[in-house]
Amino acid sequence: MPFANVPVAHYETLQDKLAQLKDARDALNVLRDEHREKRRREQEELERLRQIQMAQKLEVLRQKKQVTAQHTHTHEFSDQLLSADLCFSSFTCSE
C-alpha cells in the first residue's frame, strides 16, 4: 500500500482544495451566465430601439410622400385650371 504512510490530514486538505475549486468554478459559471443574460438584454434593447427608429423614419417618409402627392395633385389641378382659363380666354378673345 503506497498511500498508507500519507497522513489523513493531507487528504482532507486536498479535499478542501477540491471543494474550493468546485465552488470557484460554480461561481465563475454563474458570473458567465449573468454576463451572457446581460448582453442578451442589451441586444434586445438595441433591436427595440432600431425598430422604433425604423418606424419613425417610415412615418416621416409616408408624410413626405403624402405631401408630395398633395402638391402634385394641387399642381395638376392648377395646370388644368390654367389650361381651361387659357382655352376660355382664347375662346372669348376670338369672338
Secondary structure per residue as TSV (DSSP state, phi and psi in degrees):
chain	resnum	aa	ss	phi	psi
A	1	M	-	360.0	106.4
A	2	P	T	-73.8	-21.6
A	3	F	T	-97.5	6.7
A	4	A	T	-68.2	-27.2
A	5	N	T	-87.1	-8.7
A	6	V	S	-81.2	127.1
A	7	P	-	-66.3	150.8
A	8	V	H	-62.1	-34.2
A	9	A	H	-59.1	-35.5
A	10	H	H	-62.8	-44.5
A	11	Y	H	-65.3	-37.9
A	12	E	H	-64.8	-38.6
A	13	T	H	-63.4	-43.7
A	14	L	H	-63.0	-40.8
A	15	Q	H	-61.4	-41.4
A	16	D	H	-63.3	-42.5
A	17	K	H	-64.5	-41.1
A	18	L	H	-62.7	-41.0
A	19	A	H	-64.3	-40.4
A	20	Q	H	-63.7	-42.1
A	21	L	H	-62.2	-42.5
A	22	K	H	-63.1	-44.3
A	23	D	H	-62.2	-41.7
A	24	A	H	-64.4	-42.2
A	25	R	H	-63.5	-42.9
A	26	D	H	-62.1	-43.0
A	27	A	H	-63.9	-41.0
A	28	L	H	-63.7	-40.6
A	29	N	H	-63.7	-38.8
A	30	V	H	-63.4	-44.1
A	31	L	H	-62.5	-39.9
A	32	R	H	-62.7	-44.0
A	33	D	H	-62.5	-42.7
A	34	E	H	-63.2	-41.9
A	35	H	H	-64.9	-43.2
A	36	R	H	-60.3	-43.0
A	37	E	H	-65.7	-40.4
A	38	K	H	-62.4	-45.1
A	39	R	H	-63.1	-39.2
A	40	R	H	-62.8	-44.7
A	41	R	H	-63.4	-40.1
A	42	E	H	-62.9	-42.3
A	43	Q	H	-63.9	-40.1
A	44	E	H	-62.9	-41.3
A	45	E	H	-65.2	-42.5
A	46	L	H	-61.6	-41.2
A	47	E	H	-64.9	-40.8
A	48	R	H	-62.4	-43.8
A	49	L	H	-64.8	-38.3
A	50	R	H	-64.0	-40.9
A	51	Q	H	-63.6	-40.4
A	52	I	H	-63.8	-44.5
A	53	Q	H	-61.2	-42.5
A	54	M	H	-63.9	-40.8
A	55	A	H	-64.3	-39.8
A	56	Q	H	-66.0	-43.8
A	57	K	H	-62.0	-41.6
A	58	L	H	-61.8	-42.1
A	59	E	H	-63.5	-42.1
A	60	V	H	-61.7	-44.0
A	61	L	H	-64.7	-38.1
A	62	R	H	-63.8	-42.1
A	63	Q	H	-64.4	-42.7
A	64	K	H	-61.8	-41.8
A	65	K	H	-62.7	-41.9
A	66	Q	H	-64.4	-44.2
A	67	V	H	-63.5	-42.8
A	68	T	H	-63.3	-42.6
A	69	A	H	-64.2	-41.4
A	70	Q	H	-64.6	-41.6
A	71	H	H	-64.1	-43.4
A	72	T	H	-62.8	-44.2
A	73	H	H	-62.4	-44.7
A	74	T	H	-62.9	-42.4
A	75	H	H	-63.7	-43.2
A	76	E	H	-63.7	-42.3
A	77	F	H	-63.4	-41.5
A	78	S	H	-63.3	-41.5
A	79	D	H	-63.0	-39.4
A	80	Q	H	-65.0	-42.0
A	81	L	H	-63.8	-43.7
A	82	L	H	-63.5	-42.3
A	83	S	H	-63.9	-44.7
A	84	A	H	-64.1	-40.1
A	85	D	H	-64.4	-41.1
A	86	L	H	-65.3	-41.5
A	87	C	H	-63.7	-43.0
A	88	F	H	-65.1	-41.5
A	89	S	H	-65.9	-43.1
A	90	S	H	-69.6	-30.4
A	91	F	H	-69.0	-44.2
A	92	T	H	-73.8	-30.0
A	93	C	H	-74.0	-28.9
A	94	S	H	-79.2	-13.6
A	95	E	-	-77.0	360.0
